[in-house]
Amino acid sequence: MTALVTAAVLLAPAAAGAVQAARGPTAAERFLDVRQGLAVPAPAAPATPAAGLAARSARMADRVASARRDLTASLGRQAALSVDPLTGTVRALGRLDGALTGPSDDPPATVARAYAAQHATALGLDAATVAALGAPSQTRSPTGLTVVRFGQSVDGVPAFDNDLRVAVDRAGRVLSVSGAPRTDLPAAAGTPARPAADALGALMDEVGARRPFAVVSTGTDARRTTRFDTGDSARLVLFGARRVHLAWHLTYAASSTRVYDAVVDAATGEVLYRANLVKFAVDAGVYHNFPGAALGGTRVTEDLEPFLASPGVQTLTGPNVHAFSDVNDDDVAQASEEVVPGDYGYSTDNNRPSGACDATHLCSWNHLSPTSWNTGTNRAANVTQTFWYANHFHDHLAGGAIGFTTASGNFQGADPVQLNALDGAATASGGPDDAHLDNANMLTPADGSSPRMQMYLFEHATGSPFRDINGGDDAAVLYHEYTHGLSSRLVTNDDGTQALNAPHAGAMGEAWSDWYAQDLLVREGLVVDSAGDGDVDMGRYTDSTPHAIRYEPLDCTVGLSSAACPGSPGTSGGGFTFADFGKVNGAPEVHSDGEIWAQTLWQLRQRLVAKFGASDGSDAAETIITDAMRLSVPEPSFLDMRNAILAAAGNDLPNSDVRDIVWDVFRSRGMGFYAAATDGSDLSPVADFTAPPAADAPKGAIGGTVISANSGLPLPGARAGIGGLATKPTFDPDLAATIDSAGHYAIGAVPQGTYPKLGFAAPGYDALVKPVTVAGGQTAQADAALRRDWSAAAGGAAITATNDDLGAPFGCGAGALIDQSQGAGWSAENHLHDPSPRQPTATIRLPQAITVESFAMDPANTCGDNASSATRDYRVETSPDGVSWTTAAQGSFAPADAGRLNTVTPTAGATGVRYVRLTLLSPQSEAAGSSGQLFIDFSELEVLGNPPNVLPSGTLTASATAITPGQTVAFDASSFKDPDSAITAYDWDFDGDGVVDATTATPTAQFTYPAVGRYVAGVGVRDFRGGSGVGAVTVDVTTAKADAPFGLPKPALSRPGFLLPSVAGRGRVPVRVTCKDTCRVSGTLTIDTATRRRLHLASRTVGRLMPRTLKGRRTLPATLTATARRALRRHHVTRLRVGVHLTATVSGGGPRRTLARRVTLRT
């Protein structure tokens, strides 16, 4: 059995409070993909082909980058190339202003394979991978657009979603290339360590819905297809994350509303991917419009025979639809639930205020009388109605403009729609229970298996914004649900399962369903789209309170606020734009954000109707919007689909100005040329309202250096790009660059202008955005220093323990604390007042021990919860080993602190930290009915600081060590290296008197010695973090040799020399002492009087260098006394400014040397 897919309509947030728990979607409704958050390889992981050719070697990376630059340059200014972050191969390649190639007479498959071979390096592929691509499959639209798909497999086991898709138009031109093929598939598929039954059991346990099952059959095919007595199935598949997993691809129907498409690791049993294919929503259906509507609200006679399986059939069964009343919600049509085709009366009550009914909104049941849905022949009439609507819409979608035929995967023949009318209507004392009210859903399997549509009753209970209606009586609702089937069959993963789960993709799924439903109603004259706003409303029948299902109708104009287009609590009035993404409902939500896309497409339809007329304009809109879905990558962003619509317009209507119209519409909705979205999961996209720049617009460049703000070292592999025009998933395709090994980058061919968001990003570092202005013919300098977040999962940190990870399967587990995204977070259950209270805790292991300077904390609500669940009281503990813990910070957040990173400084336990533990002590509110009564949320925790500083070390050399006065010596400190930070300066003391004579940025210097003497020349090599390593060399300056009958004169005794760092750590100052002759050395560490008083010490002397006798060069420690150390710990002092006083005297009455200098001492 092929894997299942779903799509459905959910209640808009404005209405959700009446029918949904405060939490929002349950775990069963969450999408899980372990690849989310793996945008970059783990820092400690070796380079492997899993990141594409570019990861194999620096030379190969240069070849790939060069090939991509050459390809995009050859395609022109509007080339769009994005790369999949896990595979390193092409995710999408196209031109926003035309085709990638010229016309060809060759078959589409030949054209497609030749293009892939010709540009293999730019696509991130090697010749072997291209040669191994499987036999192509092809789909062709009515307009001649052919999408050629090359799958990947090993030993007959296919890759899950790593195909290569090439779109070829009717003239043989390549329009786009998409997909994410892998270059690291194993040579052999291997043998599963766990059988399919274990995988199914693991999935059952993971979703909390285990039931008995048995294996019915195990195939001998390459995929070992296994079938179970529950009707579920499993097949082997290759699933690629950071590495390729041999896995089981499962379907599991846990219940009628929980049907899973999942992938389970065949070695570990880990669930790698899971989508609940049933996604609820609110929508209804029928008459020709709905009962009582001014247009289409009167019942008319329709001939059902063309839709029936055969003459005389006794059920509503045909090649396209089987409709029955599934009142007990068991998804099985009992004889009592079937309906014999015929004409049935329909009883409606149009004068019942308790149901919010009236003459133009007729109601077919009374929620105060739960069994009233079965009055007279109402049950049979409603099932008949839904049967006609589904068939009518099927025929519309199969028509010429849309072309959703059998070849495109529509629902007929072997996989007709199973339509459950009145679903669950008799599950509670003859009426519906709460789970079968105010909703509808559509479960869509991959092609070959029947989808299932469930239509529910709506009720006008106290506080409800709906009427007492039957959802199956509203054409808009039923058409909406059916359209989920269209989008789920056209936007798919490689194996045919739907790919509409990410925030952008899910929102577009809802929007397409609204758009196609209203498109048919308007073109049939059942809804009039007048010159004014507010006509095209999804809630016209369902809503007793306006704007319940949707905040606004589809035909709202940007900037034109009115009672019909009031905006939402998170936006101003008038039509929505891309700038409203995540704000329509106050937080990202697919139905609310989908309104942006639905209104954009409706505006496009209006423009095309104005150009071509009502019928032809609707046809044009249907054609390019549908073909864009065929061109789509899996889990597309709004901008991915914008580009697909542009490509479809160029193919379907090549000799018109439709592309210009598309650009104008999307520009006006904030999806202009410079708009940005990393991918379909980007919760903070960048809106832009400008048209593409002219081809001859002046251009400049951007260049600079990107370093670590912690170490000053370059960050090779980091990305720099203009928000909206970058080529990596963090940025939009065009204007971006990868930082080289020296930390430099260059972005060329940048149209002149001011760009508000030049972004920089690296794994484990906080992204940085800054404005940049580019002038034609000039290079704008833009440098960046990125701050390390030591708790970031992308930087090597990990959650090692938590007592509440129930949200993990749907993206709300403790791991979301450290994903560097404030769009997701940890949602824990509130058990504070249970008989055995429990405070949620999460432990993070840092990649190495550090000194914590601060925590950056966002306590915001997440996971669909409201602001009451944001954390109020918290505790942060630190540990060197995960065993002994110190409370480093504890306090409270105000409601205004949610949604931002708040800086919290540790009061203890800041040094040697390897583990950090966060405990959530209370939510903002636990009021009855609030999210905080059930959950405590925390969005993001960052740990900022540095590991212990390793000082520069090396040897100072001199060009000569025995010279005469007036000679020059060249000194070289280039052997000094610093493993953990950049070297910033060299302080030179040429004569050994403890005074810096010169400071240079380079490791060489020269000095001319004027007089006789022995000099200990020294250098202090400073690093980025303020530390200093020292080196010294002795230079003897003597007079020229003279003839002496009585031998050479006795050499003079040399003065001792000292060399000190400016910053020292661990409570001691290393003193570099050089004594050519035997000398006695001693010293003290002192503090000023004010510091002594603050620390309550009896003496200003806080440390000593114990007296030593030595000869030669040694490093001796001047250390703090035990009394001083205790005082510093007691007062939480981590840095201390001390005076270092040193004395060295050569034995036998020789020269004496003293030195006094201030040093910063880390304790």
N, C-alpha and C positions, 0 to 999 in steps of 0.2 A: 504494500500500500504506500502510495506517495504521502509525503508529509503534509500536514494540514496547515491552513492559513486562515486568518480571520480579518474582519473589518466590521465596524459597526458605528452607530451614532450614540454618543453619550450626552447626558444632560449638560447644558451649559452651566457654568458655575453659579449664575444668578439663581438657578432653580435647584441647585444640588442640595442645598440645605434641607429641603423638604423631604428628600428621598434617600440621601446618602449619608453614611457615617462621616464624621468630621475628617477622618483620615484621608478620604479619597479612594483611589483604586486599591484593591487588596493585593496581597502577594501574588495571587493567581492571575492578576491582570497586569503584572509587571513584565517588562522585557528584560532579559538577561543575555549579555554577550560578553564573555571574559575579555574580548579584544578591546572593549571600550576602556579608555585610559591607558592603553598601550601604544600611545602615539609615537613613542620613542623607545629604542632598545634600553634595557636596564644598563646602567653605567658599568657594572661589573661584568656584564656578559661579553664574551668574545665576539668579534665581528663574524657574522655568518651570512650565507647567501639569503637568509630569511629577510634581510633588509635590502635585497636586490644586488645587482651587480656592483653598485657603488660601495657596498660594505666589504667587498672582497680585498681591496687594496686601495691605497691612496691614488695609485696610478689609474686604476679602473674608475674610481670616483671622479677623477678629472675627465676621463674619457666620456663617462655618462653625462656629466655636467656640460661638457663641451658639445656633445651631440644634441642635448636639449636646447642649449643656447642657439645652435645653428638651425635646428628645426623651427623653433619659435620665431627666430629672426626671418627665416624664409617664408613663414606664414603671415608675417606682417604684424602691425601694431595690436590687432585684436585677436591674436592667438591666445588660447586659454589652455594651459597645461597644468594639471594637478597630479600629485604623486601619492599613492597609498603609503601611509607611514609605516605599515608593518612589512609590506612586501618590497617596497622601494620601486615598484613598477607603476605604470601609468594607471591613474584612476579615471581621468577624463582628459581627452585631447580634442580640441575643436577650434573653430574660428567663429567669433561672434559676428563676423561680416561675410561669411561664405563657406565654401567647401574647402577640404584639405587638398584635393587633387583636381585635375581636369577630368573630362569625360572619358569613358572607356567602353568598348564593345564587348569586353570579356565578361563572363558570368560574375555575379556579385561575389561568390566564394573565392574565385580566382583573384579578383581585385583586392579583396580583404586580406588574403594570405600574403599576397605580394607586398602590400603596404606594410604589414607587420614585419616581414622579413627585411624590407628595405630600411626600416627605421627601428630595428630591434634594439640597438643600443640606447637610443633616446627613450624608448618605451621601457627600458630597464631589463631587457631580455637578452639572453645569449642565443646563439644559433641553435644549440641543442634544445632549448626550451621551445623555440619557435617550431622546430622540426617535430617536436613531440606533441604539439597541439593536436587534439583529436579531430575526427571528421566533423565538419561544421554542420550546425542546424541553422535553418533559415526561417524567418517569418517575414511576410510581405504584406504591406498595407494596401488598401484599394488605390492609393495614389502612386504606388510603385516604390515606396521606401522599403528597402530590404535590410533587416538586421541579421548579420551573420555572427553566429556564436561558436567559438572554438573552446571546447571544454578541456579540462586537464584530468588525467587519471593515471593510476599506477596499478598494473595487474588487474585492470577492470574495476578498480575502486575509484570513484570520481572524487575530485575536490569539491568541497561544500559550496563555495561561492568564489572561485578563482578562475572564471572563464575570461576570455578576451572577446569583446563585442565590437564589431565594426559595422557602422551604418553606411549603406551605399544607396544613393538616390537612383531614380529611374534612368538618369543619364550615365550611370556608372561612375559617379564621383563619390569619393569617400567623404562623408559628412563629419563623422566623429569616430573616435576610438575610446572605449571605456572598459572597465573591469579592473581586476587586480591579480593577474596570473602570478604564480610563484616560481622562483628559480631554484627552490630548495626542496622540491618534492623528493621523497626517498627513492632509492633505486628499486626497492621492493616494498609492497604494501605491508607485509608482515602478517603476523597472526595475533588475533586479539587475546589478551591475557584474561579478560573477563568475558563470559558468554553474554549473549543478548539478554537473557533473563536477568542476569545481575544488573545490567544497565537499566532495564525497565524498573527493577526494584529500587535502584539508586534514585531514579527520577521520582518514583512514587514517594520515597522517603523525603526527598528534597522539597517537594510541594505539599507534603503532609497529607497525602491521600492514597494510602496503601490499601490494596484489596487483593483477594486471592486471584491467582492467574496460573496458567499452565501453557507450556509451549505446544503448539499444534503441529508446526512443521518447521524444519530448518532446511533451507535450500542448499543446493550444491553449486549455486552460481558464485561468481567472484565476490559478490557482496554479502553472501551468506544470509540471504533474506529469511527472516524469522517471523512467523506469525503466531499470535497468542489467542487463546480461547476468548479473550475479552474483545477481540476485534482489532487490537492494537498490533503494531508491526515494528520491525527494526531491520536496518540494513547498514552495512559498513560504509564509512565515508572518511575522507581525509579532511581534517579541520585544521586550518592554519591560524595560529596566533603568533607568539614569538617563535614557536617551532611548530612542526606539523604533527598533529596527533592522529593516530588511527582511532576512530571513534565509531559509536553506533548512532545512526540517525533514526530517532524514534518518533512514533506518534502514540499519544496516550490520552484517551478520553476519560478523565477523572470524573466528570459529570457533564451535564448538558451545557454548562456555562464555563467549564474548565477543560478545554481540549488543547493539548500541548504539542507543539512541534519542537523537538529538543535534540541536542547532540550531547552524548555522554562519552567521556574518555574511556576507551576500551582497555586501558591499562590501570587507571587509578579509580575509575568510577565517578570522577568529578563531572558535574554538569557544566558544560562549556557554553551552551547556547540554549535558550528556552524562550519561546513566545507562546503566551496563552492566546489561542487563535480566536477566542470569542471576546469581543470588546464591546461593552454595552454602550447604549446611547439612548436618546429620546427622540422619537420621530414617529409619524403615523401614516395612515394611508386612505383613501378612496372615494367612490362614485367615479366621476371623471376628474374630480378635484377633491372635495370633501363634502359631507352632508350639510346642506344649507348654503353652500357657497353661491355667490351671485352668478358665477360662471362655473358650470360643471358640478353644481350642487344638487341637481335633480336627477333621480335615477332614470337611466335610459336602457333600452333593450340592446344587448350585444349578443352576437352569435358565438357561442363557445366551441362549436364543433371543430373549427380549424385548430384549436389548441388541445383537443383531446386525443388520447392514444388511438382510439378506434371507435367507430359508431357503436352506441349501446353500452359503452363502458360505465360501470356503476360507481366510480370514484372520480374525483377531480385530478386525474392523472393524464399527463401528456408528455411529449418529447422534451418539453422545456421545464415543466413545473409539476410537482405533486403537492397539492394543498390539502391540509386536514386540520382539525381543531385539536391541538395537543394540550387539552385542558389539564391533564395530569402531569405534564412536563416529563414524559419518559422517552420522548423522541421516537416513539413507536406508534403507528397509526392503528389503534384498535377499531373494530368495526363500528363502534358507537361514535367514533371521532371522524369517520369518513363522511363525505357529503356526496349524494347522488347529483349529477349535473341537472340543473333545472332552474326554474324561476321561483324565488322565495320572497315573501314579504319581509319588510324591515320596519320594525316598530321604533320610532324615535320620540323623545319627549322634548318639545321645544319651549316649554314654559316652566322650567324648573330651576330657579335661581340657585338652589343648593348644589347644583352641578355646574353652575356658570354657563348654562345653555340658553340659547335664544333662537330666534327664527333663522338667523344666518349661521348658527353653529349648533346643529342638531346633535343630540346625545343619544346613544343607543344602550346605555345602561345607567344604573343609579348606584353609586358606591355605598349608599346607606342600605341598599338591598343587594347584598353581594352576589346573589344568584341571578340578578336581573339581566345579565348578559345573555342568558339562555331563554329570554322571553320569546314566546312564539317560535318563529323560524329565524330569529336573529342570528343564531349560531351558523346555520347553513348559509344565510345571506352573506355574512361576513367572510366565510371561507371562500364562497364564490367570488366575492369582490376581490379578495387578495389574489386568487387564481387569475382573474382577468388582468389585474394590474401588472402582475409579474410577467405574464405573456406579452402584454402590450409593450412594456418597457424592453423586454428581450428583443422584440422585433425592431423597436426604434434603435437600440444599440447596434444591432446587426446590419442596419442600413448603410448606404453608401458612404456617408460622411464620416461615420465613426468606424464601421467595419469590424465590430466585435463579433466575429464569426467563429465557426468551429476551429479554423486555422489559427485564430488568435487566442483560443482557449475559452470560448464562451460556454454557457451552461445549456447543453442540449444533448440528446442521444444518450450516451453512457453516463453523463453526470448532470441530470436535471436538478433544479433547485428543489430541495425538500423544504416546503413552506409550512411552518408550524403557526397557524393562526390561533388567536386566543391562547397563547402559550401560558400554561400554569394558571388558567382562569379558575380552576376548581381545586386549588391546593390548600385552601384554608376555609373549612366549613362551607363549601360550595362556591366560594369566591376566591380571588387571588390572594396569595400571601405577599408580604412586602417585597420579596425578591422578584415578583412578577407584575410589577406596577411601574408606570411612568418610564417605560424603556422599550428598546427593541435591539436586536443584534443580528449580525450576519457572520456566519462561520464559513470561510472560503478555503477549501483544500487546493492543493496544486492540481493542475489540469488532469482530468481523468477520474476524479472523485467528486461526488455531489456536494455542493454547499448546502448549508442549512440556515434558513431565515426564521427568526422567532419574533412574532409581533405580540405586544402586550396591551393590556388595558391601561388607561390613564384615569386618575381620580382627582376630584376637587375636594380633598380632605382639608381640614383646618390648616391654614398656612400654605397650602399647595397653590402654585401659580398656574395649574392646569385645569382643564375641563374634564367632565365625566365622558370620555370618548373611548372609542376603540382605535388603537394605533393602526390597525389594518384598514381603517376607513380613510386615512389621510394619504393621498397620492404622493405628496412630497416626502413623507416619512418612508414609505415603502420603496420609492424610487431611490431615495438616499441610501437605504440599506443595500439595495441591489447594486448600486454603483460601487460600493465597497468591493463587490465581486469583480467588477471591471478593473479597478485600480490594482487589486491584489493579483490578478492574472497578468497584468501588463508590467508592473514594477516588481521584479522578482530577483531572488538570488539565482545562482546558476542552476540549481536543481528544481527550479520552478516554484519554490515557496515564496510567499509574499515578502517584500523587503520594505515595509512601511511602519517601522517601530520606533525609530529615532524621533526626537521632538519635531523637527521640521517635516520629516516624511509623514509622521502621524497626523500633523496638522493639515498637510496637503491632502491626505486621505479623507479627512472630514470635509475639507473644502471642495474637493472634486465631487463628493457625494451630494453636497448642497447644490453645486453648480449644475451638474447633469440633470438633477431632479427639476430644478427651476427652469433650465433651458428648454426641456420638453414642455413643461406647463405653459411657458410663454409662447413658444412656437406653435402650440395648439390653441392659443387664444384663451386659455383658462386663467392666466394671470396676465394683466396688462402692465407692461413696463412703460410708464408714461415719462414725460420729460422731467417730472418731479422725482424726488427721492422717496423711498419707503414702500415701494410697490412689491418688491420681490422678497417676501418675508417667509422664512421657514416655519415660524410659529403662528401663522395666520389662524390655524384651526386648533392646535394644541393649547395655546397660551390664553388663559383667562386674564393674566397679568402680562401686559406687553413686555417683550424682550426677555422672556424667561428661558427659552431654548437657546436663543442667540441674542447677543447684545444689540445687534443691528441687522437690518435687511442687507441683501447683497448689493443693492443699487444705491448705496450712500456715497456721496461725493466728498472727496478730501477737502477739509476746511469748511464745509457747509453744515453747520450744526442745526438741528431741528428736533422737534418732538419725535419724529420718526427715526432720526439718526443722532441719538443723544450721546454716543460714545459709551464709555464704561467707567467704573470707578477709578480705573488706572489710566484713562486717557481723556482727552478733550472730545468735544462733539465733532460730528462729521465722519467721513470715511476713515478707516484705519490705514496705516502705512507700515512699512518694514521697521520704522523707528519704534513702533508699538509692540514689537515682538517681545513676549514675556511680560508685557505690562497690561494687556487688555483685561486680564483677570487678576492683575497684581502679581502674578508669577507665571512661569511657562505652563501652558495647558493646551492640549491639542485642539480642542473645540474652539476655544477663544482665539488662539493664535491662527487657527484655520480660517477665521473670519477675514484676516488680512489677505490671504491667498484667494479666498472666494470672491471678495470684492474686487481684487485686481483682475481676476479672470472675467468677472462680469463687466467691468469697465472695458476690457479688451473686446468682449462680445458686442457691447454697445457701439464701439468704434467701427467694428467690422460690419455691423448692421447698417450703420450710417453710410459706409462706403459701398456695400454690395446690395443692400436691401435686406428685408427681414429674413427671408428664407435662405438666400445665398450667404448672408452674413453669419447666420447661425451655423450653416454648413462649414463655412471657413473656420469659425472658432472651434467647432467640434473637431474638425480635421487636424488642425495644428496642435490643439491641446491633447488629443488622443495620441497622435504620433509622437509627441514629446514624451509621453509616458513610455512608449515603446523604445525610445532612445535613452531612457533614464538609466543612471547608475543605481545600484541598490542604496537604500536609505539616503535619498538625495536631500540636499538643502534647497531652500527657496531659489537660490542663485543657480544651482545645478539645473533646476527645472526651467528657470528663465532662459538659460543658455540652450536647453533642449528645445524650448518653444521657438527660439530664434532659428535654430537649425532646421526644425520642422517647417517653419514658414519659408525658409529658403528653398526647401525641397518641394513643398506642396504648392506654393504660390510664387514661383521664382521670378515672374515677370511683373510683379506688382510692388507697391510700396508698403506691403504688409510688415516687413521687417522694421521699417521706420515707425509704423504705428505701434508695433510691439515695444520697441525701445521707448517711445513716448509714454506709453501707458505704464510700463514698469518704472521708468524714471519718476513719474508723478507719484508713484506709490513707494518711493524710497529705495527702489531696486535699480538705481542707475548704474552707470559704468563703474563707479568707484565704490559701490556697495561691497560689503565683505561678510562672508560667513566661512568658518573653517571647514565645516562639513554639516551633515544633518543633525549633529548633536550640539551645535554651537548655540548657547543660550544668551549670548551677548553679541548678536550680529551688528554690523555697522551699516547704517542707512546712508544713502546718497541720492540726491535728486537731480544730478546733472546728466546730460547726454554724453555719448562718447566724444572725446576731443577730435578735432579735425585731423586728417592724416598729416597735414603739413604744419601742425602746431609745433612751436619751438620746443626743443627737448634739452634737458640737461642730465645730470647724474647725481647720485648720492654715494658717498663713501665714508668710511670711518673705521674705527677699531672697537671691538667688543671684548671686554675683559670681565673677570669676576670681581665684584665689589669686595669680596672677602680676601682675595689673595693678590689681585692685580695681574694675574696670569691671563693669557688669552683663552677664549672659549671656542676652540675649533669645533665645527659641526653645528654651532648655534645658528639661528636663522634671523635675518633682518629682512623686513618687507613692509611695504606700504599697505596699511589696512584697506582692504577692498581690492588690492591689485597684486597680491603675493602669490607665489607659485606652490606653496606648501599648505597642508591642511590648516595650519594655524593662521594662515593668511590666504587671501584670494589669489588666483593664478599668476598674474604677470610680473610685477615689479618686486623681485625679491632676490636674495643671495644667501649663500651658505658661508659662514665665517671660516677663513682658512687657518692654517696652523699657526700663523703669526698673529691671528686675531683680526685680520683685515677683511673687509668686504667691499664690493663695488656693485651698484645697481645702475645700469645704463639705460639710455633711451627713455628717460622719465619726462613726460610732458611738464612744461613749466607750470608753476603754481604752488600754492601752500597746501600741504597735506597735514591734517590735524593728527594723524595716527601713523607714525612710523614705528613699527613694533619690533621688539627683539625678544627672542625666547630661546631657552636652552633647558634640557631635562634637569629637573631638580632645582631650578632657579626661578625666582619670581619674574614673570614677564614685565617688560618695561615698554611704555609707549610715550613718544614725544613728538611734537610737531616739527615739521621741516619745510623750508621754502626752497624751491628749486627754480633757478633762473636758466633761461635758454643758453646753451653753450657753456655752462659752468657746472662745477661739481660742488654740491652742498656737503659740508662736513657734518657728520652726525655720529658721535661716539656714544657708547653705552657701557655702564658697569652694572652687571646683574647680581642681585643679592641671593645667596644660597639659602634655600629652605631645607634644613637638615631633616625635617620630618616628611618630606615629599616622597611619595612612593616612586615617582619617576627618577628620583635621585638615589634610590637604594634603601629607603626606610620601609618598614613593614609593620603591620598590626600583628602582634604576637599573642595577644590575649584580649578577650572581651567576654563579659557575662550577658551581652545582649547583641546578637548579630542576626536577629530575625528579619531585618530588612535587607540583608545581603542579597537574597535572590532577585530583588527588584531594585537594586542600585542604592539602597538606603542603609547599608551596613556600615560597620565601623571603618571599613576601608575608604569610604567616601570622605572621612575626616582629612585624609592626607592626599587627595587627588588634585590639589591645587586648583580646584574649581569651586567657586561659591554658588554655582548653579546646582550642586548636589551636596548631600551631607548625610550625617548619621542621625537616624531616627530610632530612638530606643523606647521601649514600653515603660510607662509610668507605674512602677510597683512600690512607690514610696509609702503607701498606706496599707499595703497588704499585711496579713497576719505575720508574715516573715518579710519585712521590708527589704528592698534591694535597690541600691543606687547603681545606675549604669556606669560601667567603667570600660575604658579601652587603653591598652598598653601599646606604645609605639617603640620599636627598636630602631635607633638611629644607625646610619651606616658606619659611624665611628664615634668615639667619645669626644665630646666638645665641652667648652665653657659656654654656657647659655647666657646670652646678653639680654634676650627678651623673648616673649611669646607673642605671636600675632594671632588673634582669636576672633572668629566670627560665630556668635552664638545663635545664628538665625534659624528659624523654622525651615523645614524642608520636607520632601516626600509627600507633598500635597496637604500638609498640615497647616493650620492657620497660625497667626503670630503668638497665640497663647502658649504654643508648645516650644517656643524659643527658650533657650536656657537662661535662667536668672542666676542662680547660685552655682558655683563650680569650685573645684579644687584641682590643682595641678601638682603632681609629685614627680620627683626625679630620682634616678638610681644609677649607680655605676655598673650594677650587675643584674638588675631585675629582681633582686632579693631584698636588699635593704633600701628603704624609701625615705625621702625627706620631702616635706611639704614645701614646695618652692613658691607657690602662689595660691591664694584663695580669696574669693570675693564675689561680687554680684555685678550683673550686667543690667542696664536699663533697657526698656523697649527700643530706644533710639539707637542702641549699640548693634542691633541686628542688621545684617546686610553689609557690614563693613568689618575690616580687620582692625581690631583694637589692640594696642600695644600694652602688654603686661610685663613688668620687670620682676624677675625672681627676687625674693627676699632671703633665700637660703638655697643650698643645694645646687649651686650654679656650675660648679667645676666637676670635671670628670664624668659628665652625664652621657650615658649610653641608652638609657631608657626613660621614657616620659609616660606618665599615666594620668589620663584625664578622667575625672569623676563628675557626673552631672548630678547636682544636689537638688535642683528644683526647676520647674518651668516658670514662665512668666505668670501664668494663671492656671488654676485648676477648677475654674468655674464649671458648673454642670453643663454638659453638652459641648464644652470646648475641646479643642484638640489636646490642650495641656492636661486635661483630665486623664487622657489615655497615653500620651506620648511626651517625651522630652527630646528635643532636637538640638543638634550642633552642626553648623555647616563646615567650618574649616579650622584647623589648628596648624600653625606654622611654628617651628622652633628655629630661632635665629642665634647665631654666635659663631664660634670658631674652635677648631681643635688647638691643642698646645702648639705654640709657634716653634718650628725648627729653624734655628738661626743659620745664616749663610756660613759656609765653611770652605776653607781652601788654604792655599799657600801664597804668600807674597814673595815675589822674586825681584831681584835687582840686576841691572845690566852690569854692574861692577860693585864689589864690596870693599875694595882697597883702592883709594884714589888720592890724588893730591888736591890741595885747595884750588878752587876755580873750575874743577871738572864737574860735569853734569851726569847724574845717574837717572836712568829710566826705570820706573817701577811698574810692575804688572801684577794685577790681582784678578786676571781673567779666569784663573782656576777656581775662584769662589763660585759655589753653586748653592741654590736654595730650593729644596724639593717641594715646598708648599706655598711659596709666595714669590712675587717678583722682586728682584733687586732694584732699588730705586736710586741709590747714591753711594759714593765712595768718599769717606772723610780721611784726609791725609795729614799725618803728623810726621814731617820729614826729619825733624831734629830730636824727637823723643822727649819733648818737654811737656807732653800732655795737652798741648794746645793744637787745635785743628788749624793747619796752615792753608789747606785748600780743599774744596769739595767739587767733585766731578760726577757727571752722569755716566761716564765710561770708565772701564777698569784700569786705565793707564794714566800715569802722571810722570813729570820730570822735575828734578830739583838740582840746582847748582850749589855745591857746598863751598862756602867762602873761607873756612878756617879749619885748622887742624883739630882733630878730636875724634872720639868714638861716638857714633850716633845710632840710636835704635829707631829706625824709621818704621812707622806703623800705619796701618789702614784699618778703618772701621767700615765694614760693608753693611749698609742699612737695607732692610727689606720693607715690603709694602705694609707690613703690620707693625712697624716701629721697632723691631728688634735689630740687633747688630752683631755681626761676627767680626772677629779681629784677626789680624796677621801682622807679623813684624819681621824685619831683617836688619842686621847690623852692618853699618857702613863705617869703615876706618879711613879717616882722612889724615895723611901724614905728609911730612916734607919729603923732598926727593932725597934718595940715599946719598951720603957723603963719604969720602975716604976717611976713615978713622983708625989711626994706628992702634988705639986701645979698644976697638970693637964697637958694636952698635950701642946707642943709648938705651937705657931701660925704658920700656914703653910705659906711658902714663896709664893710671887706673881709670877705667871707664865709668861713667855715671849710669846708675840703674834706669830702666825705662818701664812705663806702665801703659797699658791699653785697656780701656773700659767700654762696655756697650752703653748705649743711651737708654735701653730698656732691658730689664732682666726679669726672670720668672722663678717660680718655685721657692720664693723667699730667700734667694741668695744671689749675689752679684759675682759673676766670674771675672777675676782680675788677672790679666795677662802680664806677668812680670818677666823682665829680661835683665839678668845680671851676668855680664861678661866675667866679672870677678866675684868671688864669694861675697854675699851680702845678707843682711838681716832685714826682714820685711815684716811690717805689722800694719793694722788699720782698724778703723771704726766706721759704723753706720750711724748717722744721727738724723733726727727730725727736728722741725722747728717747734717753738714753744706752743703755738696754737694747737698743733697736732698732738703734742704731748698731753695737753690739757684735755682735749677731746677724747683721747684714748685712756685717760686717767693713769698715766705712767709716772713713775717717780723720777725718771731721768730721760734726757733727750737722746741718750745713747741706746740704740735698739739692736745693735749687731756689731760683730767683730770679725776681723781677719786675724786669726790667731798667729802670733809671732812664728816666723819660720826662717831658717837659714838655708840658702840655696845658691846654686851656681848654674847658669844656663837660662833656659826659658821654660817657665811653668805657668799653668793657670791655677790660681788659688781661689777658694770661695770665701767671700765675706758674707756671713750668714746671720739671719735674725736670731735673737735670743728666744728662748722658750716663753719668757714673760711677754715679749712683744707679740709672738705668734698668737698666744691666748687672747690678748687684748684685741688683736685684729679680727680674730674669729668672732669674739663676743660682739664686736661692733659691725660685723658684716662688711669689713673693708677688704676689697679685692685688689686695689691699686694704692701704692704708697710712694710718695716722693721723698727720697732719702739723700743725705749728703754722704759721699764716700771720701774719707780722709785717709791717705796712704803715706807711709814713710818707708824708705829703703836706704840703708847705709852700708857702704862697702867696708868690709872688715879691714882692720889694721889702719884705721884713720883715713880711709879713702873717701871719695865723694859721697854726698848725701843727697837724696832726691825725695821731694814731697809732692803730693798731688791732692787737690780737693775738687770734686765735681759732683753735680746733681744727677741722679739716675732715677728713672721710674721703675719701681719694683712691683711686679705682679705677685700676689701672695697666694 
